[in-house]
């Protein structure tokens, strides 16, 4: 059994890094706050008896050797970066539970056939650059150098931020793992929903992950005086944007499974007495069924084009990312379900609506996830909370799952 108090203490210590007055946490990629978090977790990894390194993409990795150092590695982990004003558990639980699993193995003298690595992936959230999963893309060999030109609100590119953090953006290709070098990837994560809580369960086994599709809509009309321009003569991109947002809500709701979110809106010039001339807004569209998601996307864009034509507004739609849904490995699901049974924990299988780093690793290795209960289903919010007991249950399931995978042929 893992050391529940130690895991909780480390979670609380990490939660102080990037703490906001609101009580939330902001740790964006390649910032001093993220660096402080990595340094703290590096110390935890060293306390656990792991060899620690940081790769060319900034992924922090702690390794426990196996009986066969040449065997493929079992990866376990998550991320340390956060959204703006986020919570204490989204990401850190998976990393620190991974450290705890390996420290418990070392303390109990457990050596597995396969080596095991715990990894804190760089920038899973994408909060700073609107382009996430940087570290896992790099590990999978999917990160292209030109993608490092995505910029934050201050105009700083990912490449520039990497250089400022002491990394060479031209070397990110060296972070890629060769085919066959990774046996499996397993991640413990908070559910970020209410399914487990509604069933009275502390732990769930993830069956698959919905694929996120991110679009940016850019609408250009004509700025003008708010008092001197008659309504019939206006080319207002904000009015068009509002109409499109209602289309998004309507089309997504009709599926019964998809979700769509407009999380960013920029209005220019932004004066109280000025008709807007330009509006940009984001769309995050997800479904576990790729065909459903893509059909909804096409219908939204079709109706958006019609709305803008009618209003005399120019429309541009930019694809930020398109990630296919993921089916979790049957072997990993079976190992996690067996772990729950051995621990006397009732469980269910359930899909993940949120995206995770495992989505980038499917071509590299089998992937799987374990969920723990989220209070009130709240996440990406200072009120995000998972109890000490649920964290421990999840970490114990992770321990047995990783042990099974690292011992099996």
N, C-alpha and C positions, 0 to 999 in steps of 0.2 A: 504493500500500500504506500502511496506517495505521502509526503509530509504536508498536510493541508495547511498548517499554520505558516510554514515557510513560503508556500506558494502565495497565500493571501498577503503576507507581509511584503513580498516582492511586488505584487500587483499594486498595493497601496503606495509603496515607495516610488514606483514608476509613474503612478498617477499624479504625483506632485510635479513632474517635469512637463512644462507647458501649461500649468494650471492658470485658468483665467479667473477674473473676479466673479464671474457668473457661476463658478464651480465646474465649468466644463474644461476640456483639454484641447489645445491647439498645438499640434506638432506636424508642421508641413515638411515635405521632403527637402533635404539639403538646406536646412536652417539650423541655427544654434540649438534650438529645442530638440530637433531630431538627433543632432550630434550628441547632446547630453543624454538622451534616452539610449542611444547605442552604447555610449561609454558605460552607463550604468549596467546595461544588460551584458556587456562584455565581461564586467566584473562578476556577475552572477554565473556566467558560463565558466569562467576560470575557477570560481568557488566549487562548481560542479565537477571539476577535474577534466574539463574538455580542452582540446586544442582549439584555439580561436583564430580566425582570420576574417578579413573583409575582402570580397572579390572586386573585380573591375567595375561592377555596376553598383557597388556600395552595399551589397547584401552582406549581412553579418552572419557568420557561420561558426557553430561550435560542433566539434567532431568527437565521437567516441568510437574507438577502433573495435573491430570485430576479430574473431579468430582468423578470418581470411581477409586481410586488408585489401586484397585485389577484387573481392566480391563487390557486386553492385551495392550502392548505398540506399538505405531507407531514410527518406527525408521526412522531417516533421517540423512544423512551424507555422508562422503567420507573418504579421507586419507590426511595426511600431508607430508608423505615421497615423495621423488622425484627420478627420474632417475639421472644418472650422467649428470650434466650441463643441467638440464631441464628448464621448464618454470614456470610461476607464477600462473597458473590457474588450471592445471591438478591436481585435488584432493582438494586443498584449497578452490576453489569456492564452492564445495558441502558442506564442513564443515562450512564455514563462512556464506553461505546463510542459512544453517540450524539454526545457532545461530541467525542470523538476523530475520528469521521467528519467532522463539520463543520469541525473545526480543520484536518484534512488537506486538505479541499476548499479552504479559505481559503489554506493555504500553497501549494497547487498552482495557485492562480488559477482554480479551477473555479467557474463560476456556472451554476446550473440555471434552467430556465424557471420552475419553481414554487419559492416560498420553502420552507424546511425549518425545522422547530422541533424541538428536543430538549426533552422534558418529564420532570420528576420529579414523578410523581403523589403527591398526599397520601394517606397511610394506605391502601395496597393491602391490607396483611395483615389488618387488623381485630383485631390482638392486644389492643389496649387496650380497645376499646368493643364487641367482638364484633360489629362492623359495619364491613366493609371496603370498599375501592374507592371511598372518599369523593371523591377528586379526579377520577377518571374518570367517576363518576356525574354530578358537577357539570359537567364538560366536555360530556357527552352530553345535559345538560338533564334528567337523571333523578333528581337529588337533591332531595328534598322537605324543606321547612323542619322539619316535624315529626319527620323521621328524625334530626335533630340532637339529639334528646332521649335517644338511647341513652347509657347511663352506664357508666363504668368501675367497678372494684371499690371505689373510694373514693367513689362516688356523684357524680362529676363528669361532666356531660353533654358531648357533643361541642360543643354551642353554647358552654358555659362555657369549655371548653378553647380554643376558637377566639378568644373574647374575650380570654382571658389571653395569647394569642399575637399580639394586635393585629389580629385579623380580625373582621369584622362578619358573624355568622351569618345575618342578615336579607338580606345582599347576595349570598349564594352563587349565586342565580339568574343573576347577571350574568356568571358564569364560563362559562355555556353557549355553545357554538359554534353559529352558524346552520347550517342544512342547506345543503350545497353548499360550505361554507367549508373542509372538510378533504378532501383527495384520498385519503389512505390513512394507516393507522397501522401501523408495523412495530416489533416489539420483539425484541431479542436477550436470551436468558435461558438460564440453566443448565437442563439437562433435569430435574434432581431425580429421576432414575430411572436404570436400568442398561441401557437398550436400546442407546444409542450405544456405551457401553463394551463391551457384549457383542459388538458387531459390529466393534469396533476402529475406530470412526469418530469424528472430532472434531466434526462438524457434522451437524445434521439439520434438515429443513424440516417445520414443524408443519402437519398437515392439519386439526386441529380441537381444541377444548378442552372437556373434560368440565365439565358444569354442577354447581356445588356447591349443595347444599340443606342449610341449617343449621336444626336444631330444638333447642328447650330443653324437656326433660321435667321437670316438677315433681310430685313424689310426696309426699303428706301422709298420715302414719299417726298413731301415738300414741306419744309418748315415755314411757318408763317405766324402772323400776329393773331393771338387768341380772340381779340375783340373785333378785328377788322376783316376777318376772312369768313364769309358765309359758309354754313355747314355743307351746302350743296357743291361748293367749289373746293373743298378740302381733299387732299391726298394724304390722309393720316395713317401712317404705318402702325401706330399703336392701336388704333381701332381695328385694323386688319389683324394684328397680332392677337388681340383679345378674342376675335371671332375664331381664329385658328385654334386657340387654346380650348375653346368650347368644343370644337371638332375633335380635338385630341381626347378630351374627357369622354365624349359620347362614344367615339369609335372604340376606345379601350374598354369601357364598361360593357359594351355589347358582347365582348368575347367571353366574359366570365372568368378568365384566367390571366390575361395580360394586365400589366400595370404601366402607367405613363405619368411622368412627372416633369413639369417645367420648374426648374430650380434656380435658373439665372435669367434675369431680364435687365437689359441696359437700354435706357431711353436717352436720346440726344436731340437737341442740346440740353434738355432737362430743366427748362425754366417753367415756372408756374403759369406764365402768360404767353407761352410759345407752343404752337402746334408742333409736335415732334417731327423731325425730318428723317430719323433713322432709329430703328429698333432691332436689337438682337435678343434672341432668347434660345435657351437650350431645351432639348427634349431627351429624357432618359426613358427608353421603351424596352420592356422586358416580358419574356414569356418562356416557359420551359419547352414550348413547341415552336421551333424556328419558323415553320410555315405560317403559323398564326401571327407571330410577331412581324414577319416580313409583309404579310398581307395587310396588316393594320398600318404599317409604315407607308406602304404604297397609297393606301386610301387617304391617309392624312395629307401626304404631299399633293395628291391630286386635288383635294378640296382646297388646300392652301393656295395652290396656283390659281384656282378659279376665283377665290375670294380676292386675291391681289389684282387679278385682271379687272374685276368689277370695280375695284376701288382706285385703280390707277396707280398701284404701288408695285415697285420692282421687288422680286423675291429671289433670294439665293438660299440654297440648302447645302450645308457642308457636313460631310460625314466625319465625325470625330473618332468613333470606333464602332466596330461591329464584331461581336464575339459570339460564336455559336453556343447554344446550350450544351451542357455536359452531362453525361450519364456516369455515375460513380461506379467504380470497379466492384463487380460481384464478390471477388475475393476479399476486398477490404471491408465491404458491407458485412460479409459473413464473419470475418474476424471480430469486427466491432459488436455485432449481435451476440456472438459467443462470449465476448468479454462482459457484456451486460448481464447475460444469463449467469455467468460464473460469479458475478458480484451481487446477484440477487436483485438487479435493477430492471423493473418493467420498462419497456421501450417500444418505439414505433419507428418505421422509416417514413421520411418526409422529404419533400423537395426544398431547395433553398431559393428564395426569391432574390436574395442579394448575390452579387458577384463576388468571386474570391480568386486568389492567385492560382488555385488548382486548375482554373479554366485555361490557363496558358500552358499547362504542363501535360496535357492529355496526349500529345504526340511523343512526349519523352518517356512517360511511364504511366502505370495505372494510378488513379487518384481516388481519394475518399475523404469524407469529412464526418465529424461527430459534433452534434449540437448540444448545448446546454441551455436551460430555461432562461428566458429574459423576462424580468418583472414587467408586467403590463405590455410586453412586446416592444418596449421603447428602446431605440438605438439612435446613434448619431445625434445625441442629446445629452446634456449634463445629467439627466435623470436615469440614464442607462444603468442597469444594475442586475447582477447575478450574485446570488448568495455564496458565502464561503463554502457551504455544504455542497451546493450544485457544482461549483468550480472543482471541488475535490472529487465528486462523482465522475465528472467529465475527464479529469486527469487520470483517475484510476482506470477508466475505460480505455483511454489513450495508451496508458502503460501496457495493458494486456494486448491491445491491438498491435502496437509497435513491436512488442516482444514476439508475438506470433509471426508477424511479417519478417522480422529480422532473423528468425530461426528457421523458417521454412525454405525449402529449395526453390 
